[in-house]
């Protein structure tokens, strides 16, 4: 990438768009990081005021041979939103609700709208967008769409792909296109290409795509297997991490807001027992089963703002707690299911009078204010974990592997043993209901031995996930962290198919290169945050 092109591009951008054009070192440095441990200095930053601004910036970058990376709130944990490129920040101005259809429960929004802001606007109409990620106060819909985000209640509502109806985007050649449901007769070259690719690779997809709900790795070719789905062209853009086009509008499926809920805080004296019980608890049809482990409880208890909440629902010294949430329309039904949960725990052999791994029970939480406070603790899990007072920090790279629930306990036990063999331990929290746990080994990436441990852990973890027919990328996407491992997880033929998708949509490599396909090594220290 030639730096000498930058002054020309900067001058042209400042002359031709109304938004901010930032090429100074300080501004570029602000966009060089996201929520991952990587750092890549962009060539420049544009903060467009309008979609016309964004389109013109993309056109100028294309003419100058400069790649483009779309960016929202920068909450990506795998390095998706950083690159040696022109970054286009959608979050400041491209954040309108373009259309709201209350009767049909749908909305069309610009990509920079923040999830919490969208849901605040929808609440008076009794609606919400239910992909409730923990970063909802800053995550944008464009970023969530690019990442195929999931959230804590995906057990009921599914992931972003299942809640996106259509997408408008600017393609690599500058053309605007609408991506929506495929008709009975394919009309455009992208439809024909993807349906043909889905038909050609149906056997490989069936053999190698994970059979778990939490799967966001690669491109969504499974959406285009003939006769298996109501094909929607938008689904190739969902989870594409800004590598195929620049999203200008997203049409969302909306849901009625949740009413009163009931929560059962299931206490366990053994982490393994908690993981093993999840497969039984989901049969009671909760809308979420969220884990907090002993480490998170102990760290949170040292933080003044969280201590009163813990004191209200944590009993004894559990090794793990599963927060089981019921959200049916009838609150009496929710309370009945909490009672069923208590009976189930007893049937599984746990009691407050038990000892060791047999100790456990359920604390009922019916007060909405306490439920909200507990949710705050849970969604603050990453920040709480990062409060560790030691040089090593919990590092995200095998964080959101997902395995079938019947294998969850064995997977977590084996992964714990992998951590121990590599001289570290893990922190655990998040989505037990769908077999997707946010686990972060504690490492100091300034030390070469810990960087070597990171690769060893990743290779062993992903081998186990493949053995269980799970997903190595269950929620937080591919980015720099996991793209390298696609060939191991999906096989050479499907990786070649992913490359065909990239080359069909973006033959010149304009959009966010080196993500999903043709990726660098994930442990290249030159890319680590300094």
C-alpha positions in Angstrom: 0.0 0.0 0.0 1.6 3.2 -1.2 1.5 6.1 1.3 2.3 8.6 -1.4 -1.3 8.2 -2.7 -2.7 9.5 0.6 -2.2 13.3 0.0 -4.0 13.1 -3.3 -6.9 11.2 -1.9 -7.1 13.5 1.1 -7.3 16.6 -1.1 -9.9 15.1 -3.4 -12.0 13.9 -0.4 -11.9 17.4 1.2 -12.9 19.0 -2.0 -15.8 16.7 -2.9 -17.6 15.6 0.3 -19.3 17.5 3.1 -18.3 15.1 5.9 -15.2 15.0 8.0 -11.9 13.9 6.3 -9.3 12.9 8.9 -5.8 12.0 7.8 -3.9 13.3 10.9 -2.0 10.8 13.0 -4.1 11.3 16.1 -7.4 10.7 14.3 -6.1 7.7 12.4 -4.8 6.3 15.7 -8.3 6.4 17.2 -9.5 4.2 14.4 -6.5 1.8 14.5 -8.0 -0.4 17.2 -11.3 -2.0 18.1 -12.3 -4.3 20.9 -9.7 -6.9 19.8 -6.0 -7.1 20.7 -5.1 -6.0 17.2 -3.9 -2.6 15.9 -3.7 -1.6 12.2 -3.3 2.1 11.3 -5.8 3.2 8.7 -4.6 5.4 5.7 -7.4 7.9 6.5 -10.9 8.2 7.9 -14.1 9.7 6.5 -17.1 10.5 8.6 -19.8 11.0 6.0 -22.7 13.3 6.6 -24.9 11.6 4.0 -25.0 8.4 2.0 -23.9 10.5 -1.0 -20.8 11.4 0.9 -20.1 7.8 1.6 -20.7 6.8 -2.0 -18.4 9.5 -3.3 -15.6 8.5 -0.7 -15.8 4.9 -1.9 -15.6 6.0 -5.6 -12.5 8.1 -4.9 -10.8 5.3 -2.9 -11.5 2.9 -5.8 -10.0 5.4 -8.3 -6.9 5.8 -6.1 -6.5 2.0 -5.5 -7.2 2.3 -1.8 -9.3 -0.3 0.1 -12.3 0.7 2.2 -13.4 -0.6 5.6 -16.9 0.3 6.9 -17.0 0.9 10.6 -19.7 1.3 13.2 -19.2 1.3 17.0 -15.8 -0.6 16.8 -17.0 -3.3 19.2 -15.6 -6.1 17.1 -13.6 -8.5 19.1 -11.8 -10.2 16.2 -10.3 -7.2 14.3 -13.0 -6.9 11.7 -13.2 -3.1 11.7 -9.4 -2.3 11.4 -7.3 -2.3 8.3 -4.6 -0.4 6.3 -7.4 1.3 4.4 -9.8 4.2 4.2 -12.2 3.8 7.2 -15.7 5.1 6.7 -17.4 5.7 10.1 -21.2 5.4 9.8 -22.0 5.9 13.4 -22.0 9.7 13.7 -24.5 10.7 10.9 -25.7 7.7 9.0 -28.0 6.6 11.8 -31.6 7.4 10.9 -34.7 5.2 11.0 -35.8 5.5 7.4 -39.1 3.7 7.6 -41.2 2.2 10.4 -44.1 -0.1 9.7 -45.6 -0.9 13.1 -48.5 -3.0 11.7 -46.2 -5.3 9.9 -43.4 -5.2 12.5 -40.6 -4.0 10.2 -38.2 -1.1 10.1 -35.7 0.2 7.6 -32.6 1.8 9.2 -29.3 3.2 8.2 -26.3 1.2 9.3 -24.9 3.6 11.9 -27.9 3.5 14.2 -27.0 2.1 17.7 -29.1 -0.8 18.9 -30.2 0.9 22.2 -31.2 4.0 20.3 -33.3 2.0 17.9 -35.0 0.1 20.6 -35.7 3.3 22.5 -37.5 4.6 19.4 -39.4 1.4 19.0 -40.5 0.9 22.6 -43.5 3.4 22.4 -44.9 1.2 19.6 -44.5 -1.9 21.7 -41.7 -3.3 19.5 -38.0 -4.1 19.7 -35.2 -5.6 17.7 -34.4 -8.6 19.9 -30.7 -9.4 19.0 -29.7 -8.1 22.4 -25.9 -8.0 22.3 -24.1 -7.0 25.5 -22.6 -4.0 23.7 -26.1 -2.6 22.8 -25.2 0.9 24.0 -22.7 1.3 21.2 -23.1 -1.5 18.7 -24.6 -0.4 15.4 -27.1 -2.3 13.3 -24.6 -2.2 10.3 -21.9 -3.8 12.5 -24.3 -6.3 13.9 -25.4 -7.2 10.3 -21.9 -7.4 9.1 -21.0 -9.7 12.0 -24.3 -11.7 12.1 -24.6 -10.9 15.9 -26.6 -13.2 18.1 -27.2 -11.8 21.7 -28.4 -13.5 24.9 -31.9 -14.4 23.8 -31.1 -16.1 20.4 -32.7 -19.3 21.8 -36.0 -17.7 21.1 -35.3 -15.0 18.5 -32.4 -16.3 16.5 -29.5 -14.4 15.2 -29.3 -11.3 13.0 -29.5 -13.3 9.8 -32.9 -14.6 10.9 -34.1 -11.0 11.6 -32.9 -9.2 8.5 -35.4 -9.0 5.6 -33.3 -7.1 3.0 -30.2 -5.0 2.6 -29.4 -2.1 0.2 -25.7 -1.8 -0.5 -23.1 0.0 -2.7 -21.1 -2.6 -4.7 -17.4 -2.6 -5.5 -18.1 -1.1 -8.9 -20.1 1.8 -7.4 -23.5 0.4 -8.4 -26.4 0.4 -5.8 -28.2 -2.9 -5.4 -31.1 -4.3 -3.3 -30.6 -7.7 -1.7 -33.8 -9.4 -0.6 -35.9 -12.6 -1.1 -35.1 -14.6 -4.3 -38.1 -15.0 -6.6 -39.1 -18.2 -8.4 -37.0 -17.1 -11.4 -33.6 -15.6 -10.5 -33.3 -12.1 -12.0 -29.8 -10.9 -11.5 -26.3 -12.4 -11.9 -25.7 -12.5 -8.1 -28.9 -14.6 -7.6 -27.9 -17.0 -10.3 -24.3 -17.2 -9.1 -25.2 -17.9 -5.5 -27.9 -20.5 -6.3 -25.6 -22.3 -8.6 -22.8 -22.2 -6.0 -25.2 -23.5 -3.3 -26.3 -26.4 -5.6 -22.7 -27.2 -6.5 -21.5 -27.2 -2.9 -24.6 -28.7 -1.2 -22.7 -31.9 -0.3 -19.7 -30.1 1.2 -22.0 -27.7 3.1 -24.0 -30.6 4.5 -20.8 -32.4 5.5 -18.7 -29.4 6.8 -21.0 -26.6 8.0 -21.6 -26.9 11.8 -25.0 -28.1 13.0 -25.4 -25.6 15.8 -27.4 -22.4 15.9 -24.4 -20.3 16.7 -22.4 -20.4 13.4 -21.2 -17.1 11.9 -18.0 -18.3 10.2 -17.4 -17.9 6.5 -20.1 -16.8 4.1 -23.6 -18.0 4.5 -23.7 -20.4 1.5 -26.1 -22.7 3.4 -28.8 -20.1 2.6 -28.6 -21.0 -1.0 -28.9 -24.8 -1.0 -31.8 -25.6 -3.5 -35.0 -26.6 -1.9 -33.7 -26.2 1.7 -34.5 -22.5 2.4 -36.5 -19.6 1.2 -33.4 -18.1 -0.3 -32.7 -14.4 0.6 -29.9 -12.6 -1.2 -29.4 -10.4 1.9 -28.1 -13.4 3.8 -24.8 -13.4 1.8 -24.1 -9.9 3.2 -25.1 -10.8 6.7 -21.9 -11.9 8.4 -19.7 -10.8 5.5 -17.8 -8.3 7.7 -17.8 -5.5 5.1 -16.0 -7.6 2.5 -18.7 -7.7 -0.2 -20.3 -4.3 -0.2 -21.1 -1.1 1.7 -24.5 -1.3 3.5 -26.7 1.7 3.1 -30.0 0.4 4.5 -31.1 -2.6 6.5 -34.7 -3.8 6.7 -35.3 -5.5 10.0 -37.9 -7.9 11.4 -39.3 -6.5 14.7 -40.9 -8.3 17.7 -43.3 -7.4 20.5 -41.4 -6.1 23.6 -41.0 -8.5 26.4 -43.4 -8.2 29.3 -42.9 -9.4 32.9 -40.3 -12.2 33.2 -39.2 -14.7 35.9 -35.6 -15.7 36.4 -34.2 -18.7 38.2 -30.6 -18.4 39.3 -29.4 -22.0 39.3 -26.4 -22.4 41.7 -23.9 -25.2 41.2 -21.0 -26.4 43.3 -19.2 -27.6 40.1 -18.7 -25.8 36.8 -18.8 -29.2 35.0 -22.2 -30.0 36.5 -23.6 -26.6 35.4 -22.5 -27.2 31.8 -23.9 -30.7 31.9 -27.3 -29.5 33.2 -27.8 -26.9 30.4 -29.1 -29.6 28.0 -31.8 -30.5 30.5 -32.7 -26.9 31.4 -33.4 -25.9 27.8 -36.2 -28.4 27.7 -38.3 -26.1 29.9 -38.2 -23.6 27.0 -36.6 -20.6 28.6 -35.8 -17.6 26.4 -32.2 -17.5 27.8 -29.7 -19.4 29.9 -26.7 -17.3 30.8 -23.6 -18.3 32.7 -21.6 -16.4 35.2 -18.7 -18.3 36.8 -16.9 -18.1 40.1 -14.2 -15.8 38.7 -16.7 -13.3 37.4 -18.6 -13.4 40.7 -15.5 -12.8 42.7 -14.3 -10.0 40.5 -17.7 -8.3 40.5 -17.9 -8.6 44.2 -14.9 -6.3 44.4 -16.6 -3.6 42.4 -18.8 -1.4 44.5 -21.5 -0.8 41.9 -22.1 -4.6 41.5 -21.7 -5.8 45.1 -25.3 -5.0 46.2 -26.8 -6.9 43.3 -24.7 -10.0 44.0 -25.7 -9.9 47.6 -29.4 -10.2 46.6 -29.2 -13.3 44.5 -25.9 -15.2 45.1 -26.1 -17.8 47.8 -23.0 -19.4 49.3 -20.0 -19.8 47.1 -21.1 -21.3 43.8 -18.6 -22.5 41.2 -21.1 -21.3 38.5 -24.6 -19.9 38.2 -26.9 -20.4 35.3 -29.4 -17.5 34.9 -32.5 -19.1 33.4 -35.1 -16.6 32.1 -38.7 -17.3 31.2 -40.6 -14.7 29.1 -44.0 -16.0 28.2 -47.0 -13.6 28.0 -48.6 -14.9 31.2 -46.4 -14.2 34.2 -48.1 -17.0 36.1 -46.8 -19.4 33.5 -43.3 -17.9 34.0 -43.5 -18.5 37.7 -44.8 -22.0 37.1 -41.7 -22.8 35.0 -39.4 -21.5 37.7 -41.0 -24.0 40.0 -40.5 -26.7 37.4 -36.8 -25.6 37.2 -36.5 -26.1 41.0 -38.0 -29.5 40.6 -35.7 -30.3 37.8 -32.6 -29.3 39.8 -33.8 -31.7 42.5 -34.4 -34.5 40.0 -30.9 -34.0 38.7 -29.6 -34.5 42.3 -28.7 -31.0 43.4 -29.8 -29.6 46.8 -28.8 -26.8 49.1 -27.9 -29.5 51.6 -25.7 -31.4 49.1 -22.0 -31.4 49.2 -19.3 -30.8 46.5 -20.7 -31.2 43.0 -24.1 -32.2 44.4 -24.6 -28.8 46.1 -26.9 -26.4 44.4 -30.4 -25.0 44.0 -32.5 -22.2 42.6 -32.9 -18.6 43.8 -36.1 -17.1 42.4 -35.8 -13.6 41.0 -39.2 -12.0 40.2 -38.4 -8.3 40.9 -37.9 -6.5 37.6 -35.4 -4.0 39.1 -33.2 -6.9 40.4 -33.6 -8.7 37.1 -32.3 -5.6 35.3 -29.4 -5.2 37.8 -28.4 -8.9 37.2 -28.5 -8.3 33.4 -26.2 -5.3 34.0 -23.7 -7.6 35.8 -24.0 -10.2 33.0 -23.6 -7.8 30.1 -20.7 -6.2 31.9 -18.9 -9.5 32.0 -16.1 -8.5 29.7 -15.3 -5.2 31.6 -15.5 -7.1 34.9 -13.0 -9.7 33.6 -10.6 -7.0 32.3 -10.5 -5.6 35.9 -8.0 -8.4 36.8 -5.1 -6.8 38.7 -2.3 -8.7 36.9 -0.2 -8.4 33.8 -2.0 -11.1 31.9 -5.5 -10.3 30.7 -8.3 -12.5 29.3 -7.6 -12.6 25.6 -10.3 -13.2 22.9 -9.5 -15.8 20.3 -11.3 -19.0 21.2 -13.9 -17.0 22.9 -17.2 -18.0 21.3 -16.7 -21.5 20.0 -20.1 -23.3 20.0 -20.7 -27.0 20.5 -23.9 -29.1 20.7 -25.3 -28.9 24.3 -24.7 -32.6 24.9 -21.0 -32.0 24.5 -20.8 -28.7 26.4 -19.6 -30.1 29.7 -16.9 -32.4 28.2 -15.7 -29.5 25.9 -15.3 -27.1 28.8 -13.5 -29.7 30.9 -11.1 -30.6 28.0 -10.5 -27.0 27.2 -9.7 -26.2 30.8 -7.1 -29.0 30.7 -5.7 -27.4 27.5 -5.4 -24.1 29.4 -3.6 -25.8 32.3 -1.1 -27.6 30.0 -0.3 -24.2 28.5 0.3 -22.6 31.9 -2.9 -20.5 32.2 -6.6 -20.6 33.1 -9.8 -19.4 31.5 -12.6 -17.1 32.4 -16.1 -18.1 31.4 -19.5 -16.4 31.0 -22.4 -16.0 28.5 -24.7 -18.2 26.5 -25.1 -21.7 28.0 -28.4 -22.2 26.3 -26.9 -22.5 22.8 -23.5 -24.1 23.7 -21.6 -20.8 23.1 -19.5 -19.8 26.0 -17.3 -16.7 26.1 -14.1 -18.2 27.4 -10.9 -16.2 27.5 -7.5 -17.6 28.6 -5.4 -15.2 30.7 -2.3 -14.3 28.7 0.3 -11.6 28.4 0.8 -11.0 24.7 4.0 -9.1 25.3 5.6 -12.4 26.2 6.7 -14.7 23.4 5.8 -17.8 25.4 2.2 -16.6 25.8 1.9 -15.9 22.1 3.1 -19.5 21.4 0.6 -20.7 24.0 -2.2 -18.7 22.2 -1.6 -20.7 18.9 -1.3 -24.0 20.8 -4.6 -23.3 22.6 -6.4 -22.2 19.4 -5.3 -25.3 17.4 -6.3 -27.7 20.2 -9.6 -25.9 20.8 -10.7 -25.8 17.2 -9.7 -29.5 16.8 -12.1 -30.3 19.6 -14.8 -28.1 18.2 -14.5 -29.8 14.8 -14.7 -33.2 16.6 -18.0 -32.2 18.2 -19.3 -30.8 14.8 -19.5 -27.4 16.4 -18.5 -23.9 15.2 -15.2 -22.2 15.8 -16.9 -18.8 15.2 -20.1 -18.9 17.2 -20.9 -15.2 17.6 -18.1 -12.7 17.2 -17.2 -13.5 13.7 -14.0 -14.2 11.8 -11.9 -11.0 11.3 -8.2 -11.6 11.9 -8.6 -14.1 14.7 -10.4 -17.0 13.0 -10.3 -16.5 9.2 -6.9 -18.3 9.1 -8.6 -21.5 10.4 -11.4 -21.7 7.8 -9.6 -24.4 5.7 -9.2 -26.6 8.7 -12.8 -26.2 9.8 -14.6 -26.1 6.4 -12.2 -27.9 4.1 -10.3 -26.6 1.0 -13.3 -26.8 -1.4 -15.6 -24.6 0.7 -12.7 -22.1 1.3 -12.3 -22.0 -2.5 -16.1 -21.3 -2.7 -15.8 -18.5 -0.2 -13.0 -17.0 -2.4 -15.3 -17.3 -5.4 -18.0 -15.3 -3.5 -15.4 -12.6 -2.6 -14.1 -12.4 -6.2 -17.7 -12.2 -7.7 -18.7 -9.3 -5.5 -15.4 -7.6 -5.1 -13.0 -8.6 -7.9 -10.5 -5.8 -7.2 -10.3 -6.3 -3.4 -11.8 -2.9 -2.6 -13.8 -3.9 0.6 -12.0 -4.8 3.8 -9.4 -7.2 2.4 -7.8 -10.1 4.3 -11.0 -10.9 6.3 -12.8 -14.2 5.9 -10.6 -15.2 2.8 -6.9 -14.9 2.1 -6.2 -14.0 5.8 -2.9 -13.4 7.6 -1.7 -15.5 10.5 -3.8 -14.7 13.6 -0.7 -14.5 15.8 1.3 -12.1 13.7 2.7 -9.9 16.5 3.2 -7.0 14.1 -0.6 -6.7 14.2 -0.9 -6.7 18.0 -1.9 -3.6 19.9 1.2 -1.8 21.1 
